[in-house]
Amino acid sequence: MPLTPEEPQIHESVPGPRTAPAAGRSASTPRPVPGPPRPAAPRPAPPKEASPAGVRPGRPGPSRPAGNGTAAVPPGPATPAAAANPSGAPDQRAAATAQIQLIPAPADGATDAADETVDLLLDTGRAPGEILVLTTGDPHPWAAHELSFGEDSYWAQHDAGDDVFYADIRAPRIGDRPVVIVALNGGSDETMPQALAGALSHAGVLLIVCGDPARINTLLGAAAGS
């Protein structure tokens, strides 16, 4: 008489893990349960009027494409904007205390490096009116645009001191500001040492020079010896 297979027995389910950990392996450590999400940081209120395409609110000039990230500027505490110096006479106290920082860049990329440096300074707390950008060769696009409306309105913005200002390094009406950025995008090596010495005299806290490092060191050395 053939044997009938035993019917499988159904055991009562027991709470707990369905399978035991394999021999020789420890049970996985339970992961920590994340806490409640942090509240998002408050964002500044958007401007009432939409800015034109390509223009960053709060600073003049067209926006620039992101660079190679070589510009590194120490943030430093924000300080009140320095009063304009209509006479353009060098301030010996500023020349004695301002620090010098070099930003490597080719001559045709010095202006872009200066713009990236301005962005970094603004992002780290500097007020727009604390920053002066000087070019040694072709004028900055913003300066060329504003000068097309006349020198009176152009220099009125400089004297107001409430926004980033762009000028030629040889301009006679340049005043003092805490941070001066020089874009070494041209100019003669014969006149640049004196021009850099003048830029340093206008910098209350920091002089940042964007350009070829070898040329910058040569010009600064000549400026110190003059």
RAFENQUI-V272639 format. One record per residue. N is the residue number from 1. RES is the residue in one letter. SS is DSSP state (alpha for helix, beta for strand, coil for the rest). NEAR is the number of other C-alpha atoms within 10 Angstrom. Layout:
n:N res:RES ss:SS near:NEAR
n:N res:RES ss:SS near:NEAR
This chain:
n:1 res:M ss:coil near:3
n:2 res:P ss:coil near:4
n:3 res:L ss:coil near:5
n:4 res:T ss:coil near:6
n:5 res:P ss:coil near:6
n:6 res:E ss:coil near:6
n:7 res:E ss:coil near:6
n:8 res:P ss:coil near:6
n:9 res:Q ss:coil near:6
n:10 res:I ss:coil near:6
n:11 res:H ss:coil near:6
n:12 res:E ss:coil near:6
n:13 res:S ss:coil near:7
n:14 res:V ss:coil near:7
n:15 res:P ss:coil near:6
n:16 res:G ss:coil near:7
n:17 res:P ss:coil near:7
n:18 res:R ss:coil near:8
n:19 res:T ss:coil near:6
n:20 res:A ss:coil near:8
n:21 res:P ss:coil near:11
n:22 res:A ss:coil near:8
n:23 res:A ss:coil near:6
n:24 res:G ss:coil near:6
n:25 res:R ss:coil near:7
n:26 res:S ss:coil near:8
n:27 res:A ss:coil near:9
n:28 res:S ss:coil near:7
n:29 res:T ss:coil near:6
n:30 res:P ss:coil near:6
n:31 res:R ss:coil near:6
n:32 res:P ss:coil near:6
n:33 res:V ss:coil near:6
n:34 res:P ss:coil near:6
n:35 res:G ss:coil near:6
n:36 res:P ss:coil near:6
n:37 res:P ss:coil near:6
n:38 res:R ss:coil near:6
n:39 res:P ss:coil near:6
n:40 res:A ss:coil near:6
n:41 res:A ss:coil near:6
n:42 res:P ss:coil near:6
n:43 res:R ss:coil near:6
n:44 res:P ss:coil near:6
n:45 res:A ss:coil near:6
n:46 res:P ss:coil near:8
n:47 res:P ss:coil near:9
n:48 res:K ss:coil near:6
n:49 res:E ss:coil near:6
n:50 res:A ss:coil near:8
n:51 res:S ss:coil near:11
n:52 res:P ss:coil near:9
n:53 res:A ss:coil near:8
n:54 res:G ss:coil near:10
n:55 res:V ss:beta near:13
n:56 res:R ss:coil near:13
n:57 res:P ss:coil near:13
n:58 res:G ss:coil near:14
n:59 res:R ss:coil near:17
n:60 res:P ss:coil near:17
n:61 res:G ss:coil near:20
n:62 res:P ss:beta near:14
n:63 res:S ss:coil near:15
n:64 res:R ss:coil near:14
n:65 res:P ss:coil near:9
n:66 res:A ss:coil near:10
n:67 res:G ss:coil near:12
n:68 res:N ss:coil near:8
n:69 res:G ss:coil near:9
n:70 res:T ss:coil near:12
n:71 res:A ss:coil near:20
n:72 res:A ss:coil near:13
n:73 res:V ss:coil near:17
n:74 res:P ss:coil near:10
n:75 res:P ss:coil near:13
n:76 res:G ss:coil near:12
n:77 res:P ss:coil near:9
n:78 res:A ss:coil near:14
n:79 res:T ss:coil near:15
n:80 res:P ss:coil near:12
n:81 res:A ss:coil near:20
n:82 res:A ss:coil near:18
n:83 res:A ss:coil near:14
n:84 res:A ss:coil near:17
n:85 res:N ss:coil near:16
n:86 res:P ss:coil near:13
n:87 res:S ss:coil near:10
n:88 res:G ss:coil near:16
n:89 res:A ss:coil near:15
n:90 res:P ss:coil near:19
n:91 res:D ss:coil near:17
n:92 res:Q ss:alpha near:13
n:93 res:R ss:alpha near:12
n:94 res:A ss:alpha near:19
n:95 res:A ss:alpha near:20
n:96 res:A ss:alpha near:13
n:97 res:T ss:alpha near:14
n:98 res:A ss:coil near:20
n:99 res:Q ss:beta near:15
n:100 res:I ss:beta near:15
n:101 res:Q ss:beta near:15
n:102 res:L ss:beta near:19
n:103 res:I ss:beta near:23
n:104 res:P ss:beta near:18
n:105 res:A ss:coil near:22
n:106 res:P ss:coil near:16
n:107 res:A ss:alpha near:17
n:108 res:D ss:alpha near:15
n:109 res:G ss:alpha near:17
n:110 res:A ss:alpha near:24
n:111 res:T ss:alpha near:28
n:112 res:D ss:alpha near:21
n:113 res:A ss:alpha near:30
n:114 res:A ss:alpha near:26
n:115 res:D ss:alpha near:24
n:116 res:E ss:alpha near:23
n:117 res:T ss:alpha near:22
n:118 res:V ss:alpha near:24
n:119 res:D ss:alpha near:17
n:120 res:L ss:alpha near:17
n:121 res:L ss:alpha near:22
n:122 res:L ss:alpha near:19
n:123 res:D ss:alpha near:11
n:124 res:T ss:coil near:15
n:125 res:G ss:coil near:13
n:126 res:R ss:coil near:22
n:127 res:A ss:coil near:19
n:128 res:P ss:alpha near:20
n:129 res:G ss:alpha near:21
n:130 res:E ss:alpha near:26
n:131 res:I ss:beta near:27
n:132 res:L ss:beta near:27
n:133 res:V ss:beta near:25
n:134 res:L ss:beta near:28
n:135 res:T ss:beta near:25
n:136 res:T ss:coil near:23
n:137 res:G ss:coil near:17
n:138 res:D ss:coil near:16
n:139 res:P ss:coil near:18
n:140 res:H ss:coil near:22
n:141 res:P ss:alpha near:14
n:142 res:W ss:alpha near:14
n:143 res:A ss:alpha near:20
n:144 res:A ss:alpha near:14
n:145 res:H ss:alpha near:13
n:146 res:E ss:alpha near:17
n:147 res:L ss:alpha near:15
n:148 res:S ss:coil near:10
n:149 res:F ss:coil near:10
n:150 res:G ss:coil near:10
n:151 res:E ss:alpha near:10
n:152 res:D ss:alpha near:9
n:153 res:S ss:alpha near:13
n:154 res:Y ss:alpha near:19
n:155 res:W ss:alpha near:16
n:156 res:A ss:alpha near:10
n:157 res:Q ss:alpha near:14
n:158 res:H ss:alpha near:21
n:159 res:D ss:alpha near:17
n:160 res:A ss:alpha near:12
n:161 res:G ss:coil near:21
n:162 res:D ss:coil near:16
n:163 res:D ss:coil near:18
n:164 res:V ss:coil near:20
n:165 res:F ss:beta near:27
n:166 res:Y ss:beta near:25
n:167 res:A ss:beta near:23
n:168 res:D ss:beta near:19
n:169 res:I ss:coil near:23
n:170 res:R ss:coil near:17
n:171 res:A ss:coil near:11
n:172 res:P ss:coil near:11
n:173 res:R ss:coil near:15
n:174 res:I ss:coil near:27
n:175 res:G ss:coil near:24
n:176 res:D ss:coil near:27
n:177 res:R ss:beta near:26
n:178 res:P ss:beta near:24
n:179 res:V ss:beta near:27
n:180 res:V ss:beta near:27
n:181 res:I ss:beta near:30
n:182 res:V ss:beta near:29
n:183 res:A ss:beta near:31
n:184 res:L ss:coil near:29
n:185 res:N ss:coil near:23
n:186 res:G ss:coil near:15
n:187 res:G ss:coil near:14
n:188 res:S ss:coil near:9
n:189 res:D ss:alpha near:13
n:190 res:E ss:alpha near:10
n:191 res:T ss:alpha near:13
n:192 res:M ss:alpha near:21
n:193 res:P ss:alpha near:21
n:194 res:Q ss:alpha near:18
n:195 res:A ss:alpha near:22
n:196 res:L ss:alpha near:25
n:197 res:A ss:alpha near:18
n:198 res:G ss:alpha near:21
n:199 res:A ss:alpha near:27
n:200 res:L ss:alpha near:32
n:201 res:S ss:alpha near:25
n:202 res:H ss:alpha near:31
n:203 res:A ss:beta near:31
n:204 res:G ss:beta near:24
n:205 res:V ss:beta near:19
n:206 res:L ss:beta near:24
n:207 res:L ss:beta near:24
n:208 res:I ss:beta near:24
n:209 res:V ss:beta near:29
n:210 res:C ss:beta near:29
n:211 res:G ss:beta near:25
n:212 res:D ss:coil near:18
n:213 res:P ss:alpha near:15
n:214 res:A ss:alpha near:9
n:215 res:R ss:alpha near:12
n:216 res:I ss:alpha near:20
n:217 res:N ss:alpha near:12
n:218 res:T ss:alpha near:12
n:219 res:L ss:alpha near:21
n:220 res:L ss:alpha near:20
n:221 res:G ss:alpha near:12
n:222 res:A ss:alpha near:17
n:223 res:A ss:alpha near:18
n:224 res:A ss:alpha near:11
n:225 res:G ss:alpha near:8
n:226 res:S ss:coil near:9
